[in-house]
Amino acid sequence: MIELSSIDIALLLLLIVGTIYYFLILQRGEHKRDASGKQKSKRNEPKEKCTILFGSQTGTAEGFARQLGLDLGSYGIEASVQDLSDFQPVRFCSLRAKKFK
C-alpha cells in the first residue's frame, strides 16, 4: 500500500481544489449582463489576482497549473504560477482567500 506524506496530501488537495475551481470558472460563461441588460465582456472588468501553487515530479501538475493560469487570464484574473519548492511558507500569511460565486 502506498503511504502518503503530509505534503503529498496537501498537493493532492490543492490539485483537486484547483480542478474544481477551473471547471466552475468555465461554467460561468464568458459574458455578464449589466443593469441595463447589455452584455459586457469579463475581459473589460478589473483584474483579480490569483496564486497557483504546484508540486510536480513529472511535470504534469506544472503543465496543468500553467494552463490554468493562462485560462484564468482570459477571464480577467491575473494568475501567478509558482512551484511549491520555490514558494516561501511565510508568504501564506500574505495570501488571501477569495470565494467566487
N, C-alpha and C positions, 0 to 999 in steps of 0.2 A: 504494500500500500504506500502511496506517495504521502510524505509528510510536508505540510506547507508551513513556512515560517510566517512571522507577523508581516514582514514586508511583502511576501507573496500574496497574502490575503488582502493587504492594503492595495496592492497593484490590481488584483482582480476586481476588487470593489470599485476602484477608480475607473477601470475599463468598462465595467457594467454600467456605472452611472453615466459615463461619457457616451456610451452607446444609446442608452435610454434618452439622454438629452438630445443627442444627434437626431434621432427619429422624431422626437417631439417638435424640434425646430422645423423639420421637413413637413410635418403635418400642418403647421400653422399657415402655410401658404406664403406667397411672395408679396402679396399686396394687402393693404388695410384700407378701410374706408374711413374718411374723416367725418366730422359732424355734418357737413353738407351733403354727404353721400358720394362724394367723388373718391375715386381710388387714389391712394398715394403710395408710392414705392417705399419699401422699407430701406432701400439704399439711400434715401434722402434724409432719414432720421439720424439723430445724433448717435455717435458710436458708443456702444457699451464696451467694456474691457473684460477679457476672459483669459485665465491662465490654464493651460492644459499641460498636465504633468504625465510623463510616460516612463515606463521602465521596460526595457526590452533586451533580450539576449540575441534574438534572431532578426530583429528589425521590424517585425510585424506590428508591434504596438506603436513604434515610432512612425511607421507609414500611416497607420490609422490616425494617430494624433495629428500629423501634419495635414492629412486630407481633411480632418475635422476642422482644423484651423482655417484652411482655405475656404471650406464651405461656410463657416461662420462669418467670414469676411463678406461673403455675398449677401448676408442678412444684416449688414451694418454692425457686426460685432468684431471688435479688434481682438484677435487671439494671439497670445504669446505661448509658444510651444517649447517646453523645456524638459530635458532628461532629468529624472529624479537624482541621478548621481551628481549632477551639476547644481541642483537646487539646494539652497541653504535652508535647513528646517526652521530657523528663526524667522524666515520670510512668511511662514504660515500665518503669523500674527498680523502681517500687513495685508493679507488677502481677505476679502470679504465675500460672504456667500450671497448669492442673488437668486431669488425664486422667480422663475419665468412662468407666466400664465399661459 
